[in-house]
Amino acid sequence: MLLGSFVLGWLISYLTYRVRKQKITALEANLKAREDQLLKLNRDYNQLKSEFLTLQHEKSELEDQLSRSLHEKENLVHGIWEGKPPEIIPEQSTGDIQNTKQKQYEQTYNLTSIEGIDEQVEMLLHDAGIHSLIHLANSSVDHLKKLLEKAGDAFKDYNPEFWPDHAKTQPK
């Protein structure tokens, strides 16, 4: 009987040990899978963080470009062209300086100096972003025709066929 109790005790211990070992093995496998998931999530996090920093840098560069563009636009509006330093004008009276600046402005921005462009068309071109003779010279005839068509019947009689060529020949 003692032997039977001993064998029965040993058998229960063995089975308990096997069941626990299986549970431990399953838990270890689950832990390993969770650790792998955590490593993958960390890699994904680091990659996303890197992409985020890259996007922040690109955003900053785009904001700088926008700021420079706005500054250039402001310069254009105030008569400074493409960041060139202002011409050195010999000492003149204030009236002469103003006349010289007015002439420079008119030569650069006055589109009515082109045959066939009146003040209405000039305003239309300015609204379309064509502010100078250089812009007009670089515009295609098709683009100009489309602008006139979009503007309506009041502009149907205008012919922009030679405007870009005339703008190229104007003194700058």
C-alpha positions in Angstrom: 0.0 0.0 0.0 2.8 2.2 0.8 4.3 1.5 -2.6 0.9 2.3 -4.2 0.7 5.6 -2.3 4.2 6.4 -3.4 3.5 5.7 -7.0 0.2 7.6 -6.9 2.0 10.6 -5.4 4.8 10.5 -7.9 2.3 10.2 -10.8 0.3 13.2 -9.5 3.5 15.2 -9.1 4.7 14.3 -12.6 1.4 15.2 -14.2 1.2 18.4 -12.3 4.8 19.2 -13.4 4.0 18.4 -17.1 0.9 20.6 -17.0 2.8 23.4 -15.4 5.7 23.0 -17.8 3.3 23.2 -20.8 1.7 26.3 -19.4 5.1 27.9 -18.8 6.2 27.0 -22.3 3.0 28.5 -23.7 3.5 31.7 -21.6 7.2 31.9 -22.7 6.1 31.6 -26.4 3.4 34.3 -25.8 6.0 36.5 -24.1 8.4 36.1 -27.0 5.6 37.0 -29.5 4.8 40.1 -27.4 8.5 41.1 -27.3 8.7 40.7 -31.1 5.6 42.9 -31.5 7.1 45.5 -29.1 10.3 45.6 -31.2 8.3 46.0 -34.4 6.3 48.8 -32.8 9.5 50.5 -31.7 10.9 50.3 -35.2 7.7 51.7 -36.6 7.6 54.5 -34.0 11.2 55.4 -34.8 10.5 55.4 -38.6 7.4 57.6 -38.1 9.3 59.9 -35.8 12.1 60.2 -38.5 9.5 60.9 -41.2 7.8 63.5 -38.9 11.0 65.3 -38.4 11.7 65.2 -42.1 8.2 66.7 -42.8 8.8 69.4 -40.1 12.0 70.3 -41.9 10.4 70.4 -45.3 7.5 72.5 -43.8 10.1 74.9 -42.4 11.8 75.1 -45.8 8.5 75.7 -47.6 7.6 78.4 -45.1 11.0 80.1 -45.7 10.3 79.9 -49.5 6.9 81.4 -49.0 8.3 84.1 -46.9 11.0 84.9 -49.5 8.3 84.8 -52.2 6.1 87.2 -50.3 9.2 89.5 -49.7 9.9 89.4 -53.4 6.3 90.2 -54.2 6.5 93.1 -51.7 9.6 94.3 -53.5 7.9 94.1 -56.8 5.0 96.1 -55.6 7.3 98.8 -54.2 9.4 99.0 -57.4 12.4 96.9 -56.5 12.9 94.4 -59.2 14.2 90.8 -58.6 16.5 91.7 -55.7 18.8 93.8 -57.9 20.4 96.7 -56.0 18.9 100.1 -56.9 20.8 101.9 -59.6 23.1 104.6 -58.3 21.7 107.9 -59.6 24.0 110.8 -59.7 23.1 113.7 -57.4 20.0 115.3 -58.7 17.3 117.4 -57.4 14.4 115.6 -55.6 12.2 116.2 -58.6 14.7 114.7 -61.0 15.0 111.6 -58.9 11.2 111.2 -58.7 10.9 111.6 -62.5 13.7 109.0 -63.0 12.0 106.5 -60.6 8.6 107.1 -62.3 10.2 106.4 -65.7 11.8 103.2 -64.4 8.5 102.2 -62.9 6.6 102.9 -66.1 9.1 101.1 -68.2 8.9 98.0 -66.0 5.3 98.0 -64.9 3.3 100.1 -67.4 1.8 97.5 -69.8 -0.2 100.2 -71.6 3.0 101.1 -73.5 2.2 97.9 -75.6 0.0 98.6 -78.6 -3.4 97.2 -78.0 -3.3 97.2 -74.2 -5.4 99.9 -72.5 -5.9 100.4 -68.8 -8.8 97.9 -68.6 -6.6 95.1 -70.1 -3.7 96.2 -68.0 -5.8 95.7 -64.8 -7.0 92.3 -66.1 -3.4 91.3 -66.7 -2.3 92.5 -63.3 -5.2 90.5 -61.7 -3.8 87.4 -63.6 -0.3 87.9 -62.2 1.2 89.6 -65.2 2.7 92.7 -63.6 5.6 93.7 -65.8 6.9 93.7 -69.3 9.0 90.7 -68.5 6.0 88.7 -67.3 4.1 89.7 -70.5 7.1 88.8 -72.7 7.2 85.3 -71.0 3.4 84.8 -71.4 2.1 82.6 -74.2 -0.4 84.0 -76.7 -2.8 81.2 -75.9 -2.7 82.0 -72.2 -3.4 85.7 -73.0 -6.3 84.7 -75.3 -7.8 82.5 -72.5 -7.6 85.4 -70.0 -9.4 87.7 -72.4 -12.1 85.0 -73.1 -12.6 84.4 -69.4 -13.0 88.2 -68.9 -16.1 88.2 -71.0 -17.5 90.1 -74.0 -16.0 93.4 -73.1 -12.6 92.0 -74.0 -13.5 90.0 -77.1 -12.2 92.5 -79.6 -8.6 92.6 -78.1 -5.9 90.6 -80.0 -2.9 89.6 -77.9 -1.1 88.0 -80.8 1.9 90.4 -80.7 1.9 91.5 -77.1 4.6 89.2 -75.9 6.9 90.1 -78.9 6.3 93.8 -78.3 7.0 93.4 -74.6 10.4 91.8 -75.5 11.4 94.8 -77.6 10.5 97.5 -75.0 13.4 99.1 -73.1 13.9 97.6 -69.6 
